[in-house]
Amino acid sequence: MPVIKITESFAQSAKQGAYWDTELKGFGLIVRPTGSKSLVVQKSGRKRYTLGTHPTMRIAEARDLARRRILEHDTNGAFGRIDDRITLRQAIELHAQDMREAGKVSQERMIEEAERHLQPWLDRQLGEITKRECRERHKKLSRLSGPYCANRVFRIIRAVYNKALKTLELPPNPTIGVEWNREYRRREPVADLRDWRERIDEIQNPVRRDWWLFVLSTGLRRTDALTVRWDEVNFDEGTIYRPKPKGGVDRAFTVPLSRQALEILQCRQMENPVMFGDDLGWAFPAWVNRDRRKVVSHLVSPRDRQVHVPSAHRLRDTYASTALDVDCPRIVTKILMNHTVPDSDVTEGYMRPSMETLSRWQQYINDQLWNKMDYN
């Protein structure tokens, strides 16, 4: 087998065969008949391990990783195992399963974002993803989808990779190569609700259209609003129960609904059977692809590509700002929006407004919102 110093220029022009590095014994380049090029590490007489593929993995990065693998061999001379079987998609699924078991609710949003922004990487081996790739992909995503989205997507990779590192032998987390975008807390209530309502009315899908109005009228978080089930709505008492909000089951809460929100839900109760036959208990159902079949589940992505509207969280800003406009007590707003009442405030720590009080303020807030839309 040829022995030569493996460089970027050599790797680019190398023909079929196996080449071993003169600089680091055990580090090699394998060029297959298909033209694919694998960077490997092997100690004499031991099993060979793949570090990555060229040019996805740069030579300098592969050589450093090979050096670490050689230094990390155990007393029997075996290499520390680089698990080159698990893909990014599989790692995300495992992480999502752990989140489900912990009672967290953001795993579906995580999977949705990964499918949308990381599609070319999903079936790649986790250990092949490099710092350079992460840095370049993050910059590109920042340009195309915005700095907040880029940070959010790469926080997913960071979390998924760190979880995999607990049980698998992998290179260091490649997201350390990312230069994170600076983020600012955004407080951007919708300035013109009349214009917003006109755009919402352009949405063809009545489930999506009603969902946006429901979010505005409740101030619920995106996932809480997407996953409403009929057995969580009490039409007699005019309340809704959210069993797994942000923070998990320990933060479960019940709040009153306004007349407008109840009318939206009643409309869905009447229309869902016509559209879906059986909505399977979802207030805002949708057809989704699962195991190559179309099945009914809850609405997952409420955005309509034909109609541009602010994100659901901007409606939460709008709801909170409108609560301030009608002089709603701060503690009532916090409870309606499922925000933590600070223990540092001794007086507020004793206060727990009645459901009647919460209902009255909920209606005041909604009446103001609908007046701003010029809609009654």
Salt bridges, closest charged atoms under 4 A:
GLU8 OE1 - HIS54 NE2 2.92
GLU8 OE2 - ARG58 NE 3.75
ASP21 OD2 - ARG63 NE 3.16
GLU23 OE1 - LYS5 NZ 3.52
GLU23 OE2 - ARG63 NE 3.45
ASP64 OD1 - ARG67 NH1 3.24
GLU72 OE1 - ARG69 NH2 2.41
ASP83 OD2 - ARG85 NH2 3.02
ASP84 OD1 - ARG81 NH2 3.75
ASP98 OD2 - LYS163 NZ 3.27
GLU108 OE1 - HIS298 NE2 2.79
GLU112 OE2 - ARG116 NH2 2.57
GLU112 OE1 - ARG222 NH2 3.52
GLU113 OE1 - HIS117 NE2 3.75
GLU113 OE2 - ARG152 NE 2.26
GLU115 OE2 - ARG89 NH1 3.31
ASP123 OD1 - ARG89 NE 2.89
GLU133 OE2 - ARG124 NH1 2.84
GLU136 OE2 - ARG132 NE 3.19
GLU183 OE2 - ARG155 NH1 3.11
ASP195 OD2 - ARG199 NH2 2.79
ASP201 OD1 - ARG197 NE 3.02
ASP210 OD2 - ARG268 NH1 2.59
GLU232 OE1 - ARG242 NH1 2.54
GLU263 OE2 - ARG259 NH1 3.91
GLU271 OE1 - ARG268 NH2 3.18
ASP317 OD2 - ARG314 NE 2.92
ASP325 OD2 - LYS372 NZ 2.84
ASP367 OD1 - ARG259 NH2 3.69
ASP374 OD2 - ARG194 NH2 3.83
